Amino acid sequence: MTALKKQIAGNHYKRFEIQPIEFITKNNIPYIEGNIIKYICRWRDKGGMDDLDKIIHYVELLKELERLRRAIYTSSHLQIP
């Protein structure tokens, strides 16, 4: 059995054609965005409202870090990549 076919502690990803981790890695999605995808995929089958709160928290983190990144580039007179 491959690691992608095996799931520890639950079966909340088994219903998907492609596991979130496979989608995230194949598309080179960064850590925070990847966690948002993971929690949005499983919230109904595992974490419920706690997972929705985690999604909100990760979005807030992403916004905060992006604002900081843009401020650093702006103050350095560099173009934002």
Secondary structure, DSSP 4 states (H G I P E B T S, - for coil): --TTT--SS--TTTTSSS-HHHHHHHTT--HHHHHHHHHHHHTTTTTTHHHHHHHHHHHHHHHHHHHHHHHHHHHTTPPP-
